[in-house]
């Protein structure tokens, strides 16, 4: 982890997302989107980290990120996802879900589509209309699934005015995040510590499976699915605990790892190196979890520079039958062999790191200290 | 009491007719509320104000400027780093650390200045450009003062190096010289250029002896030589080349007294100011501040800066840094806290008035030992919580500081909101976080009421999965167990269901209002073909029933309703009594018979 560039941007960043690369492309990530929160006027912005050719006397200095364009967003940006190369879906604290379109020729953003009453407590028809924040959005072209504080799940399709499917009162508590397992299945996490799997092929309003932690019902804030193994899911909780689940096996997590000291806001498997996991938290730190088993220097506890690493052997709470030819290192059960190396990526403790995203060797994250950090050398 | 320089500016509130109706106002932390009243100035007949709005008036534009926000955020990081500097460090290492912190602050100010300057140049609207330019000059003045304070108070350079630092200081702030040099040296015959000789004066202070001079006799040369020998009058003649009195001061010291001691500085400073102004103009606030600094009167510096600058940022951070240098004696203000704390409190309170920057304010309150905590407690409860995520952040701040009262009150507000929106799971989740047994009881009562009304449970996903949270309140435990009873009944585990039902009543965790429901739930068990309740258990049930009927309170309802209710109640009780008696009979017989028959 060599250089990480920070830039203060005068807005608290709630979400950062890399623009996906065209399939088969050999480029590295170049553009990312951010959403702000807690301002009187919030913005969705697009930034570029393309080489600006600034070389100083040391040579090889890469310019920091530059703003390309931005657009006003009504309400806090609660979640952000790229729908495709040009479209971004944003979830708002006003309960509105908006699709923004980027016009690369004149570098502007415009609103492509909007579902203004996607989430609400009492409906728009009634006199006591009260909106509810939309807390999570996930895209799988052409479908968009959103969840909110009203416990509702919506399935939208781009260019359809109305929701294709709505599950009212899917949950009696707040749904914090959603991810696709296999289409048409989604997985949601809520504020009473449950994972629920929903199958859109089924007609009813009941989840097809419920998993939960034993012990205290700690709210779960984020979830991410392993990119290759669709049954492996990682969640982060309010107590900073990272849990790895195998949704085919039982109702309890496979491992529980004590991680941060406060809420874990986002967890991401690296899309092309899934042995690497990244988490960020309210305690102001961003951690890189390396479960790969082929690094020869892993046994060394001492590292140069500002890296701080610790070893952690993970505890197994559910020793299920694991007959897999390709064992995910996150699920494997040998504590002696399998050690996870954890590195803190930010140079100093700051206010909460709200969001992160990884693509190739690039990582971007945003904080409540109104700073965006970018590195292009994750694995050096 | 300062006299006003001019008339105060008048701000018109749109929509309010101040000639017709009177306005009222109230001060807030950083803003003012104004609205129209029904009090009419002339006639007494008008009762309704014509303008229905309340206006919020803010004076402090600083907080809202995008570029200044970077200053606040970056300096927040530096502030925290400073507080965490090891108190054990003394002597040289501590001093160098403090100087580094000071330089960090100054570089942040300069970065801000740079950016604002770029914006000022690029501004399309000239009025905007002027506003940004004036902001740039304010920042420049701030950096000038801070730099001088760094040299005199933090660096504490002795005589000799002191002048070198002051030279650097002036050089940094007098950009004119550099642009002049480029002009002159670029022309064809430098010695004939008008500015060449003028440059000599400036050049002496800025570039030392590096510029070449030809030795032709000329009045200019004579003048130069006089200056070099410390002739102040000669120097004064070149006044228009010196941009200000402190430039004059440093130049003068360079030639007349380069080994000036810090304590003698203020003599030279005062006289330089007087000579330079020459009685034509009076000193500006900036001049007074610098003068106070030269006199080593830190309190005066801070006081004047507080008056001159519109935002507490500068004085708060500078005072905090000087306090870390152990330079401020406890200057007690009338409410007892010292000056550093007072300024930090004012600054942090200002941050809390901003919708976004309140998070920075929290850390500043943390480092105010006397009133910081109580100020934070008051401010944090008033942050508007429009999303759960924001509420979680605020709660985390409170929990980290053991502010249990605030945690409870915030969780209660959120739980109430959830109940109102019929999000009972969320409500329960908030009461668990606050360990609020009373609210958990309220939520459970809601569930039970819903059950009674609808005959089935809502939100089974929640009740079935309460886990250890069930222990939070008796009512919640009851809810969980009652649901378990229904599950057991559904699975036809009648014996288990029966003993659970009984234990719910005998252990007294069931609320009395629910006993009738529980007894009614027992009916189908009593009427089963096989005997489920033992004789002992049946006696218990009877006891509960008698307990319930004997202590029935008198309701104050209307007569007809009362009669109807009584009817239903009496029928139920009679049915129960019958079922219990029959069950008792069968139980006694079964228990009295031989086992296995």
Interface residues (C-beta under 8 A of the other chain):
Chain A: X8 X9 X10 X11 X12 X37 X38 X39 X40 X76 X78 X93 X121 X122 X130 X132 X133 X135 X149 X150 X151 X171 X172 X173 X174 X190 X191 X192 X194 X196 X207 X210 X212 X214 X215 X216 X217 X219 X238 X262 X263 X282 X348 X350 X351 X352 X368 X369 X370 X371
Chain B: X66 X67 X69 X70 X73 X74 X76 X77 X81 X355 X356 X359 X360 X386 X387 X388 X389 X390 X392 X393 X396 X400 X421 X422 X423 X424 X425 X426 X428 X429 X432 X458 X459 X461 X462 X465 X466 X467 X468 X469
